[in-house]
Protein backbone atom coordinates (compact mmCIF):
# COMPACT_ATOMS: atom_id res chain seq x y z
CA UNK A 1 0.00 0.00 0.00
CA UNK A 2 2.89 2.35 0.70
CA UNK A 3 4.00 2.06 -2.94
CA UNK A 4 0.47 2.88 -4.14
CA UNK A 5 0.46 6.00 -1.96
CA UNK A 6 3.94 6.94 -3.21
CA UNK A 7 2.77 6.56 -6.83
CA UNK A 8 -0.24 8.77 -6.05
CA UNK A 9 2.08 11.55 -4.94
CA UNK A 10 4.47 11.00 -7.85
CA UNK A 11 1.81 11.22 -10.57
CA UNK A 12 0.14 14.22 -8.96
CA UNK A 13 3.48 16.06 -8.61
CA UNK A 14 4.25 15.46 -12.31
CA UNK A 15 0.86 16.89 -13.29
CA UNK A 16 -0.06 13.55 -14.88
CA UNK A 17 -3.48 13.39 -13.25
CA UNK A 18 -5.31 13.07 -9.96
CA UNK A 19 -3.78 11.72 -6.75
CA UNK A 20 -4.27 8.03 -7.47
CA UNK A 21 -1.78 5.17 -7.50
CA UNK A 22 -2.13 1.41 -7.74
CA UNK A 23 0.00 -1.71 -7.64
CA UNK A 24 -0.68 -5.31 -8.64
CA UNK A 25 1.02 -7.88 -6.43
CA UNK A 26 1.62 -11.58 -7.09
CA UNK A 27 3.31 -13.84 -4.59
CA UNK A 28 4.43 -10.84 -2.56
CA UNK A 29 6.07 -9.05 -5.51
CA UNK A 30 4.86 -6.00 -7.43
CA UNK A 31 4.22 -7.12 -11.01
CA UNK A 32 2.51 -3.94 -12.22
CA UNK A 33 2.11 -0.41 -11.01
CA UNK A 34 0.65 2.83 -12.20
CA UNK A 35 -0.58 6.27 -11.33
CA UNK A 36 -3.33 8.34 -12.85
CA UNK A 37 -2.19 9.55 -16.30
CA UNK A 38 -5.43 11.11 -17.57
CA UNK A 39 -3.98 14.61 -18.03
CA UNK A 40 -0.61 13.39 -19.30
CA UNK A 41 -2.15 11.23 -22.04
CA UNK A 42 -5.54 12.93 -22.62
CA UNK A 43 -6.97 9.46 -22.09
CA UNK A 44 -9.95 9.39 -19.72
CA UNK A 45 -9.37 5.67 -19.12
CA UNK A 46 -5.74 6.10 -17.97
CA UNK A 47 -6.60 5.62 -14.31
CA UNK A 48 -4.02 4.21 -11.91
CA UNK A 49 -5.71 0.81 -11.68
CA UNK A 50 -6.08 0.40 -15.44
CA UNK A 51 -2.45 1.40 -15.95
CA UNK A 52 -1.30 -1.04 -13.27
CA UNK A 53 -3.40 -3.84 -14.79
CA UNK A 54 -1.97 -3.19 -18.27
CA UNK A 55 1.57 -3.21 -16.90
CA UNK A 56 1.00 -6.38 -14.86
CA UNK A 57 -0.58 -8.24 -17.80
CA UNK A 58 2.36 -7.24 -20.01
CA UNK A 59 4.90 -8.29 -17.37
CA UNK A 60 3.19 -11.65 -16.77
CA UNK A 61 2.44 -12.23 -20.45
CA UNK A 62 -1.22 -13.07 -19.85
CA UNK A 63 -4.60 -11.32 -19.78
CA UNK A 64 -5.69 -13.13 -16.61
CA UNK A 65 -4.30 -11.79 -13.35
CA UNK A 66 -5.67 -14.62 -11.22
CA UNK A 67 -3.50 -15.04 -8.15
CA UNK A 68 -2.84 -11.29 -7.96
CA UNK A 69 -4.04 -8.61 -5.55
CA UNK A 70 -4.58 -4.89 -6.24
CA UNK A 71 -3.63 -2.14 -3.81
CA UNK A 72 -4.84 1.41 -4.40
CA UNK A 73 -5.24 4.60 -2.42
CA UNK A 74 -9.01 4.98 -2.91
CA UNK A 75 -11.89 2.65 -3.68
CA UNK A 76 -11.77 2.08 -7.42
CA UNK A 77 -14.29 3.86 -9.63
CA UNK A 78 -16.79 1.72 -11.55
CA UNK A 79 -14.62 1.64 -14.68
CA UNK A 80 -11.60 0.48 -12.72
CA UNK A 81 -13.67 -1.96 -10.70
CA UNK A 82 -14.91 -3.51 -13.94
CA UNK A 83 -11.30 -3.71 -15.17
CA UNK A 84 -10.34 -5.45 -11.94
CA UNK A 85 -13.19 -7.92 -12.42
CA UNK A 86 -12.26 -8.54 -16.07
CA UNK A 87 -8.60 -9.10 -15.18
CA UNK A 88 -9.66 -11.69 -12.57
CA UNK A 89 -7.63 -10.08 -9.78
CA UNK A 90 -8.32 -11.97 -6.53
CA UNK A 91 -8.64 -9.10 -4.04
CA UNK A 92 -8.74 -5.31 -3.88
CA UNK A 93 -7.23 -3.43 -0.95
CA UNK A 94 -7.98 0.29 -0.60
CA UNK A 95 -7.78 3.07 2.01
CA UNK A 96 -10.17 5.92 1.16
CA UNK A 97 -13.93 5.60 0.37
CA UNK A 98 -15.61 7.34 -2.62
CA UNK A 99 -16.80 10.20 -0.38
CA UNK A 100 -13.16 11.20 0.14
CA UNK A 101 -12.64 11.40 -3.65
CA UNK A 102 -15.84 13.43 -3.94
CA UNK A 103 -14.52 15.84 -1.29
CA UNK A 104 -11.50 16.64 -3.50
CA UNK A 105 -13.54 17.07 -6.69
CA UNK A 106 -13.89 13.57 -8.18
CA UNK A 107 -17.41 12.30 -8.87
CA UNK A 108 -16.91 8.55 -8.38
CA UNK A 109 -19.87 8.38 -6.00
CA UNK A 110 -22.12 9.81 -8.72
CA UNK A 111 -21.04 7.01 -11.08
CA UNK A 112 -21.70 4.35 -8.44
CA UNK A 113 -25.14 5.89 -7.81
CA UNK A 114 -25.97 5.96 -11.55
CA UNK A 115 -24.98 2.33 -12.07
CA UNK A 116 -27.17 1.28 -9.14
CA UNK A 117 -30.24 2.67 -10.96
CA UNK A 118 -32.18 0.74 -13.61
CA UNK A 119 -30.96 1.67 -17.10
CA UNK A 120 -34.06 3.70 -17.93
CA UNK A 121 -33.69 5.83 -14.76
CA UNK A 122 -30.10 6.98 -15.27
CA UNK A 123 -29.19 10.56 -16.11
CA UNK A 124 -27.30 9.34 -19.20
CA UNK A 125 -29.52 8.11 -22.04
CA UNK A 126 -28.91 4.48 -23.03
CA UNK A 127 -30.90 3.57 -26.13
CA UNK A 128 -31.37 0.05 -27.46
CA UNK A 129 -31.55 -0.08 -31.26
CA UNK A 130 -33.70 -3.14 -31.77
CA UNK A 131 -33.80 -2.74 -35.56
CA UNK A 132 -30.23 -4.14 -35.66
CA UNK A 133 -30.98 -7.07 -33.35
CA UNK A 134 -30.75 -9.85 -35.94
CA UNK A 135 -27.41 -8.68 -37.37
CA UNK A 136 -25.83 -8.14 -33.95
CA UNK A 137 -27.16 -11.46 -32.64
CA UNK A 138 -25.62 -13.24 -35.64
CA UNK A 139 -22.19 -11.94 -34.60
CA UNK A 140 -22.72 -13.20 -31.02
CA UNK A 141 -23.84 -16.58 -32.37
CA UNK A 142 -20.69 -16.78 -34.51
CA UNK A 143 -18.61 -16.30 -31.37
CA UNK A 144 -20.64 -18.92 -29.53
CA UNK A 145 -19.88 -21.55 -32.19
CA UNK A 146 -16.32 -20.43 -32.99
CA UNK A 147 -14.17 -23.52 -32.46
CA UNK A 148 -10.83 -21.82 -31.92
CA UNK A 149 -11.86 -19.07 -29.49
CA UNK A 150 -10.00 -18.35 -26.28
CA UNK A 151 -12.51 -17.81 -23.48
CA UNK A 152 -11.84 -15.01 -21.02
Secondary structure as UniProt FT lines:
FT   HELIX           2..14
FT   STRAND          21..26
FT   TURN            27..28
FT   STRAND          29..35
FT   HELIX           38..41
FT   TURN            44..45
FT   HELIX           48..60
FT   TURN            66..67
FT   STRAND          68..74
FT   HELIX           78..87
FT   STRAND          91..96
FT   HELIX           98..103
FT   TURN            104..105
FT   HELIX           108..116
FT   HELIX           119..121
FT   HELIX           130..132
FT   HELIX           133..145
FT   TURN            147..148
//
